[in-house]
Each structure stands twice: as structure tokens, then as C-alpha cells.
């Protein structure tokens, strides 16, 4: 966003319009600003009583988890649960990804799925079976 005008420029423009009875079009030409800017300043003065520039801050993120102590206790109680299960148990509607980010923020890692561990065990068992058969074949040939 562009940088707002200094406070003295709107002050001078509004003073020229209100006290010196200058038209908005003339003031726009003299001060080399758009007429729309003058209208916005006058509207702001009418609604708030001042024509101070609004703060140029981007909107923040509406965080779902705001009470971190409550979340910490929740995690301690439900430590054996997966992120999906934790998301269902949380009082408000929340996603697994939000649980993941919150767990990372408090310094915990996600729970690994048992299916990945089972696959690894099966692969190791198959490799072990192959090794045993090759050992048995080599011993029987001797």
C-alpha cells in the first residue's frame, strides 16, 4: 500500500475548504491531490472527528487456538491420540493441520501412523526370509 500523506497536508486542505471557502475541485488542483482523497478525508472527519490516516496494517490471522495453557493440558491428556482424533476431540471445530501447527509450536512432533511402521516390519520380515532361505540353500549345498 502507498505511504499515507503527512498529517499537515489534510489539515491544510480541510482548513482551505472550511475556513477559506475553497471548493473541493480548486483545493485538489492547488494541493495536487485527487478530489476523491479530499472526500475520503472529509468523510473520515465526519465519522471519527479527525482526519488522521488509518494505520496501514494487514489483517491478522484469526487463530483457532488462543489459550495455549488449555491446549497444553489437552495434549497431555490426549497424548496417545492421532492428530485427526485430537481435532475431533477439541471443543471447537478445528483441522488436523491446525493441530499439527499447534503441536509444533509447543515443541511436540506428530505421532507416526502405525501403518507405516507395519509396512516397515513386513519389509524387514520379507528380507529376513530371503536371507534365511539363501543361508539354508548355501548350507545344504555344502
C-alpha positions as CSV (number, residue, x, y, z in Angstrom):
1,X,0.0,0.0,0.0
2,X,1.2,3.6,-0.6
3,X,2.5,5.6,2.2
4,X,-0.2,7.9,3.8
5,X,0.1,11.7,3.5
6,X,1.6,13.5,6.4
7,X,-0.9,14.9,8.9
8,X,-0.3,18.5,8.0
9,X,-1.5,18.2,4.3
10,X,-5.1,17.1,5.1
11,X,-5.1,19.8,7.8
12,X,-4.2,22.5,5.3
13,X,-6.7,21.2,2.7
14,X,-9.6,20.9,5.1
15,X,-8.8,24.3,6.5
16,X,-8.8,25.8,3.0
17,X,-12.1,24.2,2.2
18,X,-13.9,25.0,5.5
19,X,-12.4,28.4,6.5
20,X,-11.4,29.9,3.2
21,X,-14.5,28.6,1.4
22,X,-12.4,27.0,-1.4
23,X,-14.2,24.4,-3.5
24,X,-13.0,20.8,-3.4
25,X,-12.0,20.9,-7.0
26,X,-9.9,24.1,-6.5
27,X,-8.3,22.6,-3.4
28,X,-7.5,19.4,-5.4
29,X,-5.8,21.5,-8.1
30,X,-3.9,23.7,-5.7
31,X,-2.6,20.9,-3.5
32,X,-2.2,18.5,-6.4
33,X,-4.2,15.6,-4.9
34,X,-7.3,13.9,-6.2
35,X,-10.8,15.1,-5.3
36,X,-11.6,11.6,-4.1
37,X,-8.8,11.9,-1.4
38,X,-10.4,15.1,-0.2
39,X,-13.8,13.4,0.0
40,X,-12.3,10.5,2.0
41,X,-10.6,12.9,4.4
42,X,-13.9,14.8,5.0
43,X,-15.9,11.5,5.4
44,X,-13.3,10.3,8.0
45,X,-13.5,13.7,9.8
46,X,-17.3,13.4,9.9
47,X,-17.3,9.9,11.2
48,X,-14.4,9.9,13.6
49,X,-13.9,13.6,14.3
50,X,-10.4,13.6,13.0
51,X,-8.7,13.0,9.6
52,X,-5.7,11.1,10.8
53,X,-4.5,8.5,8.4
54,X,-5.6,4.9,9.2
55,X,-2.9,2.5,10.3
56,X,-1.5,0.5,7.4
57,X,-1.6,-2.9,9.0
58,X,-2.5,-6.1,7.1
59,X,-5.4,-8.1,8.7
60,X,-4.3,-10.7,11.1
61,X,-5.0,-14.4,11.1
62,X,-7.9,-15.5,13.3
63,X,-6.1,-18.1,15.3
64,X,-8.3,-21.1,16.3
65,X,-6.2,-21.9,19.4
66,X,-5.7,-18.9,21.6
67,X,-5.4,-20.4,25.1
68,X,-2.1,-22.2,24.9
69,X,-2.2,-23.5,28.5
70,X,-5.5,-25.2,27.8
71,X,-4.1,-26.7,24.6
72,X,-1.0,-28.0,26.5
73,X,-3.3,-29.7,29.1
74,X,-5.4,-31.1,26.3
75,X,-2.3,-32.6,24.6
76,X,-1.1,-34.1,27.9
77,X,-4.5,-35.8,28.4
78,X,-4.8,-37.0,24.8
79,X,-1.1,-37.7,24.1
80,X,-1.8,-41.2,22.7
81,X,-4.3,-39.9,20.1
82,X,-3.5,-39.0,16.5
83,X,-3.9,-35.5,15.1
84,X,-7.2,-36.5,13.5
85,X,-8.6,-37.8,16.8
86,X,-7.4,-34.7,18.6
87,X,-9.1,-32.5,16.1
88,X,-12.4,-34.3,16.7
89,X,-12.0,-34.1,20.5
90,X,-11.1,-30.3,20.5
91,X,-14.2,-28.3,21.7
92,X,-14.3,-26.1,18.6
93,X,-14.2,-27.1,15.0
94,X,-10.5,-27.4,14.1
95,X,-8.5,-29.1,11.4
96,X,-5.7,-31.7,11.7
97,X,-3.3,-29.2,10.1
98,X,-4.1,-26.7,12.8
99,X,-3.4,-29.3,15.5
100,X,-0.1,-30.1,13.7
101,X,1.0,-26.5,13.7
102,X,0.0,-26.0,17.3
103,X,1.9,-29.2,18.4
104,X,4.9,-27.9,16.5
105,X,4.5,-24.5,18.2
106,X,4.6,-26.1,21.7
107,X,7.6,-28.3,20.7
108,X,6.0,-31.7,20.0
109,X,6.2,-33.8,16.9
110,X,3.3,-35.6,15.3
111,X,2.5,-39.2,16.1
112,X,3.6,-41.6,13.4
113,X,0.9,-43.7,11.9
114,X,1.1,-47.4,12.8
115,X,0.5,-48.4,9.2
116,X,3.9,-47.0,8.2
117,X,5.6,-49.0,11.0
118,X,3.7,-52.2,10.0
119,X,4.9,-51.8,6.4
120,X,8.5,-51.4,7.5
121,X,8.2,-54.5,9.7
122,X,6.7,-56.5,6.8
123,X,9.6,-55.4,4.5
124,X,12.1,-56.4,7.1
125,X,10.4,-59.8,7.6
126,X,10.5,-60.5,3.8
127,X,14.2,-59.5,3.7
128,X,14.8,-61.8,6.6
129,X,13.0,-64.7,5.0
130,X,15.1,-64.2,1.8
131,X,18.3,-64.2,3.8
132,X,17.3,-67.3,5.7
133,X,16.4,-69.2,2.5
134,X,19.7,-68.2,0.9
135,X,21.7,-69.3,4.0
136,X,19.8,-72.6,4.1
137,X,20.4,-73.2,0.4
138,X,24.1,-72.4,0.8
139,X,24.4,-74.7,3.8
140,X,22.6,-77.6,2.1
141,X,24.9,-77.4,-0.9
142,X,27.9,-77.9,1.3
